């Protein structure tokens, strides 16, 4: 399911195929758990051009099973590296998601870090916009009208991926990334874990401390047991070989 690519290789592939378009699924434990329980999400995920391991348990599971995954590639990091690539290649970026004002601040940071970056557009749809036909169409129209080369969508899985699917049907020659919290992290409204915690696969713990009420149930009741099962299954597959 996960492509064995470094972040540099992902960026290189996008730069080589700007004109072709595609989309990147940034898979973490929560996303893999959701996919494992819903056939429609399996079908959705299968249409991704690239699937990267946005979670150390996926990297570890691949290595335990003997399928080398070189490194973790996160959506929050791709926001920066792909924007830098877009600036170098004269391509444009659309930021979609976040609370009002967040995408604007993220755009300013990205432009400061990548001089010459073209921001094709910004949109912060209200919660529930995708449940209203007219609101959804308005968002789609705003992206299509801007004709960006790269669309960064931070709305959480599977909302962002379903929107990517809708956009690709109309505008297939763009690249799309479902980046989760990548936009508020780029703006500085949300903080990433210190690098040592990232390397140890404990970024989830940092986020849990920052947002315990929102994330405790998901991380501790749902994702942690699933991650342990994932690692155990990888070990069994390795032994059977």
QUIGIBEL-V73923 format. One record per residue. N is the residue number from 1. RES is the residue in three letters. PHI is phi in radians with two decimals (NA if undefined). PSI is psi as a letter, one per 20 degrees, with the letter a starting at -180 (none if undefined). Layout:
n: <N,N>
res: <RES,RES>
phi: <PHI,PHI>
psi: <PSI,PSI>
//
This chain:
n: <1,2,3,4,5,6,7,8,9,10,11,12,13,14,15,16,17,18,19,20,21,22,23,24,25,26,27,28,29,30,31,32,33,34,35,36,37,38,39,40,41,42,43,44,45,46,47,48,49,50,51,52,53,54,55,56,57,58,59,60,61,62,63,64,65,66,67,68,69,70,71,72,73,74,75,76,77,78,79,80,81,82,83,84,85,86,87,88,89,90,91,92,93,94,95,96,97,98,99,100,101,102,103,104,105,106,107,108,109,110,111,112,113,114,115,116,117,118,119,120,121,122,123,124,125,126,127,128,129,130,131,132,133,134,135,136,137,138,139,140,141,142,143,144,145,146,147,148,149,150,151,152,153,154,155,156,157,158,159,160,161,162,163,164,165,166,167,168,169,170,171,172,173,174,175,176,177,178,179,180,181,182,183,184,185,186,187,188,189,190,191,192,193,194,195,196,197,198,199,200,201,202,203,204,205,206,207,208,209,210,211,212,213,214,215,216,217,218,219,220,221,222,223,224,225,226,227,228,229,230,231,232,233,234,235,236,237,238,239,240,241>
res: <UNK,UNK,UNK,UNK,UNK,UNK,UNK,UNK,UNK,UNK,UNK,UNK,UNK,UNK,UNK,UNK,UNK,UNK,UNK,UNK,UNK,UNK,UNK,UNK,UNK,UNK,UNK,UNK,UNK,UNK,UNK,UNK,UNK,UNK,UNK,UNK,UNK,UNK,UNK,UNK,UNK,UNK,UNK,UNK,UNK,UNK,UNK,UNK,UNK,UNK,UNK,UNK,UNK,UNK,UNK,UNK,UNK,UNK,UNK,UNK,UNK,UNK,UNK,UNK,UNK,UNK,UNK,UNK,UNK,UNK,UNK,UNK,UNK,UNK,UNK,UNK,UNK,UNK,UNK,UNK,UNK,UNK,UNK,UNK,UNK,UNK,UNK,UNK,UNK,UNK,UNK,UNK,UNK,UNK,UNK,UNK,UNK,UNK,UNK,UNK,UNK,UNK,UNK,UNK,UNK,UNK,UNK,UNK,UNK,UNK,UNK,UNK,UNK,UNK,UNK,UNK,UNK,UNK,UNK,UNK,UNK,UNK,UNK,UNK,UNK,UNK,UNK,UNK,UNK,UNK,UNK,UNK,UNK,UNK,UNK,UNK,UNK,UNK,UNK,UNK,UNK,UNK,UNK,UNK,UNK,UNK,UNK,UNK,UNK,UNK,UNK,UNK,UNK,UNK,UNK,UNK,UNK,UNK,UNK,UNK,UNK,UNK,UNK,UNK,UNK,UNK,UNK,UNK,UNK,UNK,UNK,UNK,UNK,UNK,UNK,UNK,UNK,UNK,UNK,UNK,UNK,UNK,UNK,UNK,UNK,UNK,UNK,UNK,UNK,UNK,UNK,UNK,UNK,UNK,UNK,UNK,UNK,UNK,UNK,UNK,UNK,UNK,UNK,UNK,UNK,UNK,UNK,UNK,UNK,UNK,UNK,UNK,UNK,UNK,UNK,UNK,UNK,UNK,UNK,UNK,UNK,UNK,UNK,UNK,UNK,UNK,UNK,UNK,UNK,UNK,UNK,UNK,UNK,UNK,UNK,UNK,UNK,UNK,UNK,UNK,UNK>
phi: <NA,-1.64,-1.37,-1.44,-2.30,-1.41,-1.11,-1.07,-1.22,-1.08,-1.07,-1.08,-1.12,-1.12,-1.11,-1.35,-2.32,-0.90,-1.27,-1.57,1.36,2.86,-2.53,-1.96,-1.64,-1.68,-1.46,-2.11,-1.05,-1.09,-1.20,-1.11,-1.07,-1.12,-1.10,-1.14,-1.93,-2.48,-1.07,-1.15,-1.30,-1.06,-1.13,-1.12,-1.11,-1.18,-1.53,-1.12,-1.28,-2.34,-2.14,-1.99,-1.55,-1.66,3.05,-1.08,-1.00,-1.22,-1.12,-1.11,-1.08,-1.08,-1.18,-1.08,-1.36,1.54,-1.94,-1.12,-1.91,-1.12,-2.93,-1.35,-2.20,-1.70,-1.08,-1.17,-1.38,-1.11,-0.93,-1.42,-1.22,-1.30,-1.14,-1.11,-1.12,-1.09,-1.12,-1.12,-1.71,1.23,-1.76,-1.97,-2.22,-2.02,-1.82,-2.28,2.28,1.59,-1.25,-0.92,1.62,-1.20,-1.12,-1.08,-1.18,-1.11,-1.06,-1.11,-1.15,-1.12,-1.21,-1.17,-1.44,-2.29,-0.95,1.58,-1.10,-1.63,-1.66,-1.27,3.13,-2.48,-2.60,-2.24,-1.11,-1.24,-1.00,1.54,-1.04,-1.28,-1.63,-1.97,-0.98,-1.21,-1.14,-1.08,-1.13,-1.10,-1.15,-1.04,-1.08,-1.14,-1.26,-1.10,-1.08,-1.32,0.87,-1.33,-1.58,-2.38,-2.07,-1.77,-2.04,-2.00,-2.35,1.51,-1.47,-1.71,-0.99,-1.16,-1.24,-1.16,-1.21,-1.01,-1.04,-1.14,-1.18,-1.14,-1.14,-1.74,-2.27,-1.31,-1.63,-2.18,-1.72,-2.24,-2.32,-1.45,-1.86,0.97,-1.51,-1.09,-1.27,-1.13,-1.22,-1.15,-1.34,1.65,-1.25,-2.23,-1.92,-1.36,-1.19,-0.99,-0.97,-1.01,-1.19,-1.06,-1.13,-1.47,1.35,-1.97,-1.10,-1.07,-1.19,-1.06,-1.16,-1.10,-1.14,-1.27,-2.34,-1.09,-1.18,-1.41,-1.89,-1.01,-1.10,-1.13,-1.27,-1.52,-1.47,-1.77,-1.33,-1.09,-1.07,-1.14,-1.09,-1.13,-1.13,-1.07,-1.19,-1.13,-1.12,-1.12,-1.14,-1.12,-1.08,-1.13,-1.15,-1.21,-1.29>
psi: <g,p,p,m,q,r,h,h,h,g,g,g,g,g,h,i,k,g,i,h,r,a,q,p,o,n,p,a,g,g,g,h,g,g,h,i,j,o,h,h,h,g,g,g,h,i,i,q,g,q,p,q,n,l,p,h,h,h,g,g,g,g,g,h,i,j,n,o,o,h,r,p,o,q,h,h,h,h,g,g,h,h,h,g,g,g,g,h,j,k,r,q,p,p,p,o,r,r,r,p,h,g,h,g,h,g,g,g,g,h,h,h,h,n,p,i,p,o,o,h,r,p,p,m,q,q,p,j,h,i,i,p,g,g,g,g,h,g,g,g,h,h,g,g,h,h,l,r,h,p,o,o,o,n,i,q,q,j,g,h,h,h,h,g,g,g,h,h,h,h,m,i,k,q,q,q,p,o,j,d,j,h,g,h,h,h,i,i,h,q,p,q,q,q,h,h,h,g,h,i,k,k,h,h,h,g,h,g,h,h,m,h,h,h,i,g,g,g,g,g,h,g,h,g,h,g,g,h,h,g,h,g,h,h,h,g,h,g,h,h,none>
//
